[in-house]
Amino acid sequence: MGLFDRLTGTKRPADGVAPRSAAEVHAALLGLNRPDVPYVIRDGREEGADLVAEWRILDPAWQTFFVRNQVSRVFQVRMRLVPEKQEVRSLDQQYEVTWAGDTPRLALAAEAQRGQVHTVSKSWTLGRGEDGGLEATETSTFDSSDLKNPLQDTVLGAGWTWRGVVTGKL
C-alpha cells in the first residue's frame, strides 16, 4: 500500500480472491440493508452515483431555546462501480442541515465536508448519580467506520478494490 492509497483510504482485496461480477457486488452492497442497522443503502442515480449509503444523525431539538428548529447531520458514502477495473470508487460527504419553520424544510448550513471523512460523535446526558453528584451518561454515539467498514468488507470479499476519492468526480 502506497502513501497515496493510505491518504485516500484505498484498500485492495487479499491475494487469491476471485473477483465477482458488477451485478453481484451491487447486490451484495444492497444486501447490507437490514432493519437492525441505522443506515440505508439505496440507488444513487440522482446524486450521480451507482449507490449511496446514508446515515442520518439527529440531534435532539432544544425545546425552550430553539423551539421549532432541529439540527441534524447527514453522512453519506457515494459509490460508483467500475467493472473494467473491478473497483468501487467512494466519496464521503458530511454536512449539517437545519429543519426550520412551521412547515419544516431543509436549509444547508455553512459547514460541509467532502472527500474521505472519518468522524466520531457522542451525545451525553447530565444527571444525578446514586451518590447525588453530577454524572454524565452516554446516550448516543456515531462512528463513520460503523458504516464504511461493512461496505469495504463486502467489496473486498467480492475481490474488488475499494478506492477512495478525495477530489474531483466520483
N, C-alpha and C positions, 0 to 999 in steps of 0.2 A: 504494500500500500504506500503510495507516494504522498508527499506533503499536500499536494492539491486535492487528492482524494480525501485526506483527513479533514481538510478545511471544508469541503463540500458535503461530507458525510457519505461519500460513495462507498458501497460495500459490494464485494464480489462473492458469488457462490463458492462453496467448497469444491475442490477438485473431484471429478468423477460424478457430479450431479448432472444427470441428463436434462437438458432444457425442454420444457413443455411448450405447447403452442400458446399463442397470444390469447386465444379463447379460453384455454384452461387457466391461465394466470388471471385473466379478467374475472372468471367465475370464482376462482379461489379467493380473490380480494373481496368480491361481493359476499362470499360465504362467511366473512368475518362478522357480518351483521347478525346480532342476536339480541333478544330482549334484555339480557342482563349486562350489556355494555353501554357506557354513557356516550357513545358516539354513533354516527351513521356513515356508511359508505354508499355513495349514490352516483348516478350518472352526472358527469361534469361538462357536458357539451356546451351549456350556457356560459360557463366560465372559461371555455377554451381548453378543456382538459378531457381525458377519457373518463376519469373517476375523480371524485372529491371525497376525502374523509374529513368529517367535520365534528368538532367537539365544542359545544357552546358552554361557556362558564358563566352562570348567572350569579350576580352578587345580590344580596337581599336589599330591597328598597328601604331607605331610612324613612319610616313613617312620618315623623314630625318635621324633619328637615327638608327632605326632597319630595315631599308629599306624593306627587304623581310621576316622578321620574325614576327610572331604574337603569343602572349602568350594567352592561354585560360585555364580555369579551368573546370574540369568536376566533377559534384556532382551526385552520384548515390545512390539509395536505393535498395539494392538487397533483394528480399523476397522469402522465402520458405514457402509454405503452409503445415501444419502438421495436416491432418484431424483427426487423432486419438486423438489429444489433443485440437482440434479446436482452433489453434493458427497460427498466421503468424509470423515467425521469420524474423527479419530485421537486415541488416548490412549496415551501411553507409560507403561510400568511397568517398574521395575527393582528387584529385590530379591535379597538374599542368602539362600541356603539351606544347610543343613548335612546331609550324609549321615552319619547316626550309627548306631552299634550293630552287632552281629554280622549282623543282617539289616537292611541299610541302609534307612532311612526318611527322608523329608524333614522337616526341622524348620526353620521360618522363623526367620530372625534378626531382630534388632530394627531393622535398617536396611532401609528401603524408600523408593522414590521414585515419584511419580505425577505426571502432567501431561505437559509436553513436556521430555524429558530429552535432553541431549547429554552423552555420556560417552566418554572415551578411556582405555584401559588398556593397559599394556605389561608384558611379563614379560622379565626379563633373567637370564642365567646368568653367574656369575663363573667365570673360568678363567685359565689362564696363556697369555699371548700368545707369539709367536715369540721375543720378546726376553727371556722369562722373567718379565716383570712381569704384574700382575693386569690382566685385560681383561674388560669386560662385553660380552656378545653378546646381542642382542635375539632372544628365542625365540618370542614371540607378541605380537600386537597386536590390539586391538579398538577400533573407532571406530563409534559408533552410526549415524553418517551412511552407513556402508557398507551398512547395512540400509535406512535411511529414504530415501536418495536414489533407489534404483531404484523403490521404492513410489511416491514422489512423482512421478517422471518418468513412470511408467506412467499414473497418474491424470491428470496434466496433459496428457499426449499423447492421452488419450481425451476431452479437452475438459471435464473436471470440475475442481472446486475441491478442494484439499486443505486441510481446516480442522482445525487443532489445537485440542484441548480441554484446558484447564488444570484446571478444577474441575468438579464435577457429573457427571452421567451422560453416557455416550457417546451 
